[in-house]
């Protein structure tokens, strides 16, 4: 569904970087800096899904798989298991480790099959009713579903369903799928599930659990990843290979774009209900989202990110004394840059990994120092040096401003910034929580204007052709792009029905709920 900018997650003065800063509002009580605020200038991970069928330790293995996928969503986590008679659901706000590592929780999630989800909300508030997997008692049995992605016609479909009398219990676009499964006239659950998929548009990787089946589905363009694994004969569906690694499972294959897989006690069946389409996996899986140790489309994410750094150095190297990554996402690209340019790779910024909900005094000055809670300059290393900072992307630019200022204050002689993605000029509607166009730095300034705004000596981005070379392509096919790259090119791979529709309602719920 259409992602709305989460300006409520960032300090007021950071929500619109192109407007002059206003005086800080009076603060009458102690406030907190959240990790969300420290990451306000980063692309937000979408979600992660995991499912396993016919294994005695289903819930425990799902918990471990979700641990490995935690980077894809930190707001909430949930697991639904099935014991042959009853479904068991545990859904909680917060991290997997906050709730699901207790034996008492695992003991409640009995059964040999389970599906799980880690969530960052691009549609729907962070409330318990939106935490997945969603579950419904349907005619013929229970149905639990977990979703990674965004549906670009979910508001339109939701409005139609509500007019027909449907009662929605969440504000998540995933419930649209559940409602269509429930209302389908198909004779069997798979007929009804496929019927539902044929109603939706956008990007999705789904895992679903019924009384007898574990089901996986990937959108026809393959925008969102989904893989098949196996552990001692038990099939597994998950977002990334790292979820297999953590439990010692074997990688079998990627689910094909538009494929629906059905796992039962009789084996695995593959269905292809959609016309063949030119696949376009999301390039941001390689730039930012996936863990570096994952393998996607047969490519090592780590190797691709290093190659992005090589391309950056070939395209825009400047004389310098060292290359420094902005932790942690800029590390592989910085390594590649240093190798290509023959410049030492150094840890000139040290990250504090233990930042969470940090209490601070009600002072705007103290609040402005929030970036140092997470990053600090290695003064002894950078003082008097010409440095190249490498990061994966620039969204609003607010964090880049603070980091660059921090490096100059630490005594850096020159600061050059290199970005391992092209300028982000268009918002995303497929599960990445990007701001609207007015808040994207690259949509409002050219590179020189961005350089002045950030305050660096030079600024350069990898080119779109350079990005494709790093991905292993000779060139970008303008008629049929190999990747979903609309954030750089404006070339959206699907219809944006909710965005362009003439009649739509933004009313998702009239219920105000305390998380």
C-alpha positions as CSV (number, residue, x, y, z in Angstrom):
1,X,0.0,0.0,0.0
2,X,1.0,3.6,-0.5
3,X,3.7,4.4,2.1
4,X,3.1,7.6,4.0
5,X,6.1,9.6,5.3
6,X,6.6,9.0,9.0
7,X,7.3,12.5,10.1
8,X,6.1,11.7,13.5
9,X,9.2,9.5,14.1
10,X,11.7,12.3,13.7
11,X,12.3,15.6,15.5
12,X,10.2,18.5,14.3
13,X,13.2,20.3,12.9
14,X,14.3,17.2,10.9
15,X,11.0,16.4,9.3
16,X,11.4,19.0,6.5
17,X,15.1,19.6,5.9
18,X,14.4,22.2,3.2
19,X,12.7,24.6,5.5
20,X,14.5,26.9,7.9
21,X,14.8,25.5,11.4
22,X,12.3,26.9,13.8
23,X,12.8,27.4,17.5
24,X,12.4,24.3,19.5
25,X,9.0,23.9,21.2
26,X,9.0,24.1,24.9
27,X,9.4,20.8,26.6
28,X,7.5,20.4,29.9
29,X,8.6,16.9,30.8
30,X,11.6,14.6,30.2
31,X,11.8,13.2,26.7
32,X,13.5,10.3,25.0
33,X,15.6,10.0,21.9
34,X,14.5,6.8,20.1
35,X,16.6,4.6,17.9
36,X,14.0,5.5,15.2
37,X,15.1,9.1,15.4
38,X,18.7,8.3,15.1
39,X,17.9,6.4,11.9
40,X,15.4,8.9,10.6
41,X,17.6,9.5,7.5
42,X,17.8,5.9,6.6
43,X,15.6,3.8,4.4
44,X,13.4,1.6,6.5
45,X,13.5,-2.1,6.2
46,X,10.3,-3.7,5.0
47,X,9.4,-7.0,6.8
48,X,10.7,-10.5,7.1
49,X,8.7,-13.8,6.8
50,X,9.5,-17.3,7.9
51,X,7.5,-20.6,7.7
52,X,8.3,-24.2,8.4
53,X,6.2,-27.3,7.9
54,X,6.2,-30.7,9.7
55,X,9.0,-30.3,12.2
56,X,8.7,-31.0,16.0
57,X,10.6,-27.8,16.9
58,X,8.6,-25.5,14.6
59,X,8.1,-22.6,16.9
60,X,11.7,-22.6,18.2
61,X,13.1,-22.7,14.7
62,X,10.8,-20.0,13.6
63,X,12.0,-17.8,16.5
64,X,15.6,-18.4,15.4
65,X,14.7,-17.6,11.8
66,X,13.1,-14.4,12.8
67,X,16.2,-13.5,14.8
68,X,18.2,-13.7,11.6
69,X,15.7,-11.5,9.8
70,X,15.4,-8.9,12.6
71,X,17.2,-6.3,10.4
72,X,14.1,-6.3,8.2
73,X,11.8,-5.0,10.9
74,X,12.2,-4.1,14.5
75,X,8.8,-2.8,15.5
76,X,7.0,-6.0,16.1
77,X,7.1,-9.8,15.7
78,X,4.6,-12.6,15.7
79,X,4.3,-16.4,15.3
80,X,1.4,-18.6,14.6
81,X,1.7,-22.4,15.1
82,X,-0.6,-25.4,14.4
83,X,-0.7,-28.6,16.5
84,X,-3.1,-30.6,14.3
85,X,-6.1,-29.4,16.2
86,X,-5.7,-25.8,17.1
87,X,-3.7,-22.7,16.0
88,X,-1.7,-20.8,18.6
89,X,-0.8,-17.2,18.1
90,X,1.8,-15.0,19.9
91,X,2.2,-11.4,18.6
92,X,4.1,-8.8,20.4
93,X,5.4,-5.2,19.8
94,X,9.2,-5.0,20.0
95,X,12.1,-7.3,19.1
96,X,12.1,-11.0,18.7
97,X,14.5,-11.4,21.7
98,X,12.3,-9.3,23.9
99,X,9.5,-11.9,23.9
100,X,10.1,-15.1,22.0
101,X,13.2,-16.4,23.7
102,X,11.4,-17.4,26.9
103,X,10.7,-21.1,27.2
104,X,7.1,-20.3,28.4
105,X,6.4,-18.6,25.1
106,X,7.8,-21.4,23.0
107,X,5.8,-23.9,25.1
108,X,2.6,-22.1,24.2
109,X,3.3,-22.3,20.5
110,X,2.8,-26.0,20.2
111,X,2.7,-27.9,17.0
112,X,4.8,-29.1,14.1
113,X,4.2,-26.2,11.7
114,X,4.5,-22.4,12.2
115,X,4.7,-19.1,10.3
116,X,6.4,-16.0,11.7
117,X,6.9,-12.3,10.8
118,X,9.1,-9.4,11.8
119,X,7.5,-6.0,11.0
120,X,8.4,-2.5,10.1
121,X,5.2,-0.8,9.2
122,X,4.9,1.0,5.9
123,X,1.2,0.8,6.0
124,X,-0.8,0.6,9.3
125,X,0.1,2.0,12.7
126,X,2.4,0.1,15.0
127,X,-0.4,-1.4,17.1
128,X,-0.9,-5.0,18.2
129,X,-3.9,-5.5,15.9
130,X,-1.6,-4.9,13.0
131,X,1.1,-7.3,14.1
132,X,1.4,-10.3,11.8
133,X,0.8,-13.1,11.1
134,X,-2.9,-12.3,10.7
135,X,-5.3,-15.1,11.4
136,X,-8.9,-15.9,10.5
137,X,-11.3,-18.8,11.0
138,X,-12.4,-19.5,7.5
139,X,-14.9,-22.0,6.1
140,X,-12.8,-25.2,6.0
141,X,-10.3,-24.3,8.7
142,X,-7.9,-21.7,10.0
143,X,-5.7,-19.4,7.8
144,X,-2.7,-17.5,9.0
145,X,-0.8,-15.2,6.7
146,X,2.4,-13.1,6.9
147,X,3.4,-10.5,4.2
148,X,6.5,-8.7,3.2
149,X,5.8,-5.9,0.7
150,X,3.1,-3.4,-0.1
151,X,0.0,-3.6,-2.2
152,X,-0.5,-0.6,-4.4
153,X,-4.3,-1.1,-4.8
154,X,-5.0,-2.1,-1.2
155,X,-6.9,1.1,-0.3
156,X,-9.1,0.8,-3.4
157,X,-9.8,-2.9,-2.6
158,X,-10.4,-2.2,1.0
159,X,-13.0,0.5,0.2
160,X,-14.8,-1.9,-2.1
161,X,-14.8,-4.6,0.6
162,X,-16.1,-2.2,3.3
163,X,-18.9,-1.1,1.0
164,X,-19.8,-4.8,0.6
165,X,-20.0,-5.2,4.3
166,X,-16.6,-6.5,5.2
167,X,-15.4,-5.8,8.8
168,X,-11.7,-5.1,9.0
169,X,-9.9,-5.7,12.3
170,X,-6.6,-4.0,11.3
171,X,-5.3,-1.2,9.1
172,X,-2.7,-3.4,7.4
173,X,-2.9,-4.0,3.7
174,X,-2.3,-7.7,4.4
175,X,-5.9,-8.0,5.7
176,X,-7.1,-7.3,2.2
177,X,-5.7,-10.6,1.0
178,X,-7.3,-12.4,4.0
179,X,-10.7,-10.8,3.2
180,X,-10.5,-11.9,-0.4
181,X,-9.6,-15.4,0.6
182,X,-12.6,-15.5,2.9
183,X,-15.0,-14.2,0.3
184,X,-13.8,-16.2,-2.7
185,X,-16.2,-18.8,-4.1
186,X,-13.4,-21.2,-4.9
187,X,-14.0,-24.8,-3.9
188,X,-10.6,-25.3,-2.2
189,X,-8.3,-23.1,-0.1
190,X,-5.7,-22.9,-2.9
191,X,-8.3,-21.8,-5.4
192,X,-9.4,-19.1,-3.0
193,X,-5.9,-18.0,-2.2
194,X,-4.9,-17.7,-5.9
195,X,-8.2,-15.8,-6.5
196,X,-7.2,-13.4,-3.8
197,X,-3.7,-12.9,-5.3
198,X,-5.2,-12.1,-8.7
199,X,-7.1,-9.2,-7.2
200,X,-4.0,-7.4,-5.7
201,X,-1.3,-5.3,-7.3
202,X,2.2,-4.4,-6.1
203,X,4.9,-6.3,-4.3
204,X,4.6,-9.2,-2.0
205,X,6.2,-12.3,-0.6
206,X,3.7,-14.3,1.4
207,X,3.8,-17.3,3.7
208,X,0.5,-18.8,4.9
209,X,-0.4,-21.7,7.1
210,X,-3.6,-23.7,7.0
211,X,-4.7,-26.9,8.7
212,X,-2.8,-29.0,6.1
213,X,-0.6,-26.7,4.2
214,X,2.3,-24.3,4.3
215,X,1.9,-21.9,1.3
216,X,4.4,-19.4,-0.2
217,X,3.7,-16.9,-2.9
218,X,5.9,-14.3,-4.7
219,X,4.6,-11.4,-6.8
220,X,4.7,-11.8,-10.6
221,X,7.7,-9.4,-11.0
222,X,9.7,-10.9,-8.1
223,X,10.1,-7.6,-6.4
224,X,10.2,-9.0,-2.9
225,X,12.4,-12.1,-2.2
226,X,11.3,-15.5,-1.0
227,X,13.3,-18.7,-0.8
228,X,12.7,-22.4,-0.2
229,X,14.9,-24.3,2.2
230,X,14.8,-27.7,3.9
231,X,15.8,-29.1,7.3
232,X,15.7,-32.8,7.9
233,X,12.9,-33.1,5.3
234,X,10.9,-30.2,6.7
235,X,10.3,-27.5,4.0
236,X,11.0,-23.9,5.0
237,X,10.0,-20.6,3.3
238,X,11.8,-17.4,4.3
239,X,12.9,-13.9,3.1
240,X,16.7,-14.5,3.1
241,X,19.2,-17.3,3.2
242,X,20.6,-16.1,6.6
243,X,17.4,-17.5,8.1
244,X,18.4,-20.9,6.9
245,X,22.0,-20.5,8.0
246,X,21.1,-19.8,11.6
247,X,19.2,-23.1,12.0
248,X,21.5,-25.2,9.8
249,X,19.0,-25.7,7.0
250,X,19.8,-26.3,3.4
251,X,19.1,-23.8,0.6
252,X,16.9,-25.4,-2.1
253,X,16.0,-22.6,-4.5
254,X,14.4,-19.3,-4.8
255,X,10.7,-19.1,-5.3
256,X,10.2,-17.9,-8.9
257,X,8.4,-14.6,-9.6
258,X,4.7,-15.3,-9.8
259,X,5.1,-18.8,-8.3
260,X,2.9,-20.3,-5.6
261,X,4.4,-23.2,-3.6
262,X,2.3,-25.6,-1.6
263,X,4.0,-27.8,1.1
264,X,2.0,-30.8,2.4
265,X,2.9,-34.2,3.9
266,X,2.8,-35.5,0.3
267,X,5.5,-33.1,-0.8
268,X,5.9,-29.7,-2.5
269,X,3.7,-28.6,-5.4
270,X,4.6,-25.6,-7.6
271,X,1.8,-23.6,-9.2
272,X,2.1,-20.8,-11.8
273,X,-1.2,-19.0,-11.8
274,X,0.1,-15.7,-13.5
275,X,1.1,-15.0,-17.1
276,X,4.9,-15.0,-17.5
277,X,6.3,-11.6,-16.8
278,X,9.7,-10.0,-17.0
279,X,11.1,-10.2,-13.5
280,X,12.3,-7.1,-11.7
281,X,13.8,-7.8,-8.2
282,X,14.2,-4.8,-6.0
283,X,17.7,-3.3,-6.2
284,X,17.5,-2.1,-2.6
285,X,17.8,-5.6,-1.4
286,X,21.4,-5.4,-2.6
287,X,22.0,-1.8,-1.7
288,X,20.7,-1.8,1.8
289,X,18.0,-4.2,3.0
290,X,19.4,-7.7,2.9
291,X,22.1,-8.8,5.4
292,X,25.5,-8.8,3.7
293,X,25.9,-12.6,4.3
294,X,22.7,-13.3,2.3
295,X,22.6,-14.7,-1.2
296,X,19.9,-13.3,-3.5
297,X,19.4,-14.4,-7.1
298,X,22.6,-16.4,-6.9
299,X,24.6,-13.2,-6.0
300,X,26.4,-12.6,-2.7
301,X,25.0,-9.4,-1.3
302,X,28.4,-8.6,0.3
303,X,30.2,-9.1,-3.1
304,X,27.7,-6.8,-4.9
305,X,28.1,-4.1,-2.3
306,X,31.9,-4.3,-2.6
307,X,31.5,-4.0,-6.4
308,X,29.4,-0.9,-5.9
309,X,32.4,0.6,-4.1
310,X,34.7,-0.4,-6.9
311,X,32.4,1.4,-9.4
312,X,32.3,4.5,-7.2
313,X,36.0,4.7,-7.1
314,X,36.3,4.3,-10.9
315,X,33.7,7.0,-11.4
316,X,34.6,9.6,-8.8
317,X,37.8,9.1,-6.8
318,X,39.5,12.1,-5.4
319,X,43.0,12.3,-3.8
320,X,42.6,11.3,-0.2
321,X,44.4,9.7,2.8
322,X,41.8,7.1,3.8
323,X,38.3,5.8,3.0
324,X,35.9,5.6,5.9
325,X,32.5,3.8,6.0
326,X,29.4,5.3,7.6
327,X,28.6,2.3,9.9
328,X,27.3,-0.3,9.3
329,X,25.7,-0.2,5.9
330,X,28.6,1.6,4.1
331,X,31.2,-0.9,5.1
332,X,31.3,-3.3,2.1
333,X,31.2,-0.4,-0.4
334,X,34.0,1.4,1.4
335,X,36.1,-1.8,1.3
336,X,35.6,-2.0,-2.4
337,X,36.3,1.7,-2.9
338,X,39.6,1.5,-1.0
339,X,40.7,-1.5,-2.9
340,X,40.0,0.1,-6.3
341,X,41.5,3.5,-5.4
342,X,44.5,2.1,-3.5
343,X,43.5,4.1,-0.4
344,X,43.6,2.6,3.1
345,X,40.2,1.5,4.6
346,X,39.9,2.8,8.1
347,X,37.3,2.9,10.9
348,X,37.1,6.6,11.3
349,X,33.6,6.4,12.7
350,X,32.9,4.1,15.6
351,X,29.3,2.9,16.1
352,X,27.7,2.3,19.5
353,X,25.6,-0.8,19.0
354,X,23.8,-0.5,22.3
355,X,21.6,2.5,21.6
356,X,18.0,1.9,22.3
357,X,15.5,4.0,24.1
358,X,17.8,6.5,25.7
359,X,16.7,9.0,28.4
360,X,17.9,12.6,27.9
361,X,17.3,15.9,29.6
362,X,14.7,18.2,28.1
363,X,17.2,20.4,26.2
364,X,17.2,21.0,22.5
365,X,21.0,21.3,22.6
366,X,21.3,17.8,24.1
367,X,18.7,16.5,21.7
368,X,20.7,17.8,18.8
369,X,23.6,15.6,19.9
370,X,21.6,12.5,19.4
371,X,23.7,11.3,16.4
372,X,26.7,10.9,18.8
373,X,24.7,8.4,20.7
374,X,25.2,6.1,17.8
375,X,28.3,7.4,15.9
376,X,31.4,9.0,17.1
377,X,34.5,10.2,15.2
378,X,37.8,8.5,15.7
379,X,39.6,11.8,16.3
380,X,43.1,10.3,16.6
381,X,42.7,8.8,13.2
382,X,41.0,11.5,11.1
383,X,42.6,14.7,12.5
384,X,44.5,16.5,9.7
385,X,43.5,13.9,7.1
386,X,41.7,14.0,3.8
387,X,38.9,11.5,4.1
388,X,36.3,9.9,1.8
389,X,33.1,8.9,3.6
390,X,31.2,6.1,2.0
391,X,27.5,5.5,2.7
392,X,24.8,3.4,1.0
393,X,22.3,6.2,0.3
394,X,21.1,9.7,1.2
395,X,17.4,10.1,1.9
396,X,16.6,13.4,3.7
397,X,20.3,14.3,4.2
398,X,19.8,15.2,7.8
399,X,22.1,12.5,9.3
400,X,24.7,13.1,6.6
401,X,24.9,16.8,7.7
402,X,25.5,15.8,11.3
403,X,28.1,13.1,10.4
404,X,30.0,15.5,8.1
405,X,30.0,18.2,10.8
406,X,31.3,15.7,13.3
407,X,34.2,14.7,11.1
408,X,35.2,18.4,10.6
409,X,35.0,19.0,14.3
410,X,37.3,16.0,14.8
411,X,39.9,17.8,12.7
412,X,39.4,16.3,9.3
413,X,41.2,18.4,6.7
414,X,38.9,17.5,3.8
415,X,35.7,15.5,3.8
416,X,34.5,13.9,0.6
417,X,31.3,11.9,0.5
418,X,30.6,9.0,-1.9
419,X,27.2,7.2,-2.1
420,X,26.8,3.6,-3.3
421,X,23.4,4.3,-4.8
422,X,22.2,6.8,-7.3
423,X,20.3,9.8,-6.0
424,X,16.9,8.9,-4.6
425,X,14.5,11.1,-6.5
426,X,11.2,9.2,-6.3
427,X,9.3,7.7,-3.4
428,X,8.7,3.9,-3.1
429,X,5.3,2.2,-2.9
430,X,6.3,-1.4,-2.6
431,X,7.3,-1.8,1.0
432,X,10.1,0.7,1.5
433,X,9.2,3.5,3.8
434,X,10.6,6.5,1.8
435,X,9.5,10.0,2.5
436,X,7.4,11.8,0.0
437,X,9.1,13.6,-2.9
438,X,9.2,17.0,-1.0
439,X,11.4,15.4,1.7
440,X,13.8,13.6,-0.6
441,X,17.0,15.7,-0.8
442,X,17.8,14.6,-4.3
443,X,14.3,15.5,-5.6
444,X,14.9,19.1,-4.5
445,X,18.5,19.8,-5.2
446,X,21.0,18.9,-7.9
447,X,24.3,17.3,-6.8
448,X,26.0,20.6,-6.2
449,X,23.0,21.8,-4.1
450,X,23.2,18.6,-2.1
451,X,26.9,19.1,-1.6
452,X,26.4,22.6,-0.2
453,X,23.5,21.4,2.0
454,X,25.5,18.5,3.5
455,X,28.6,20.7,3.8
456,X,31.2,18.4,2.2
457,X,34.1,19.3,-0.1
458,X,32.8,17.0,-2.8
459,X,29.8,14.7,-3.3
460,X,29.3,12.0,-5.8
461,X,26.9,9.1,-6.3
462,X,27.3,5.9,-8.2
463,X,25.7,6.2,-11.6
464,X,22.7,4.1,-12.7
465,X,25.0,2.3,-15.3
466,X,27.6,1.8,-12.6
467,X,25.0,0.3,-10.3
468,X,23.9,-2.1,-13.0
469,X,27.6,-3.0,-13.7
470,X,28.0,-3.8,-10.0
471,X,25.0,-6.0,-10.3
472,X,26.6,-8.0,-13.1
473,X,24.7,-6.4,-16.0
474,X,26.4,-4.9,-19.0
475,X,23.8,-2.1,-19.2
476,X,20.3,-1.1,-18.1
477,X,17.8,-2.3,-20.6
478,X,15.7,0.9,-21.0
479,X,12.8,-1.0,-22.6
480,X,12.7,-3.8,-20.0
481,X,14.8,-2.8,-16.9
482,X,16.3,-5.8,-15.1
483,X,15.7,-4.4,-11.7
484,X,13.1,-2.4,-9.8
485,X,14.9,0.9,-9.7
486,X,12.1,3.5,-9.7
487,X,13.6,5.4,-6.7
488,X,16.4,6.5,-9.1
489,X,14.7,6.5,-12.5
490,X,11.0,7.1,-11.8
491,X,10.2,3.9,-13.8
492,X,7.6,2.2,-11.6
493,X,7.1,-1.5,-12.4
494,X,3.4,-1.7,-11.7
495,X,0.3,0.4,-11.6
496,X,-0.1,2.7,-8.6
497,X,-3.9,2.4,-8.4
498,X,-4.2,3.9,-4.9
499,X,-2.0,6.9,-5.8
500,X,-3.6,7.7,-9.1
501,X,-7.2,6.7,-8.5
502,X,-9.8,9.5,-8.6
503,X,-11.9,8.2,-5.8
504,X,-10.2,7.0,-2.6
505,X,-10.7,7.3,1.1
506,X,-7.8,7.5,3.5
507,X,-10.0,6.4,6.3
508,X,-8.6,3.1,7.5
509,X,-9.9,3.1,11.1
510,X,-11.9,5.4,13.4
511,X,-10.6,3.5,16.4
512,X,-7.9,5.3,18.4
513,X,-5.9,2.6,20.2
514,X,-3.1,2.7,22.7
515,X,-0.2,0.4,21.8
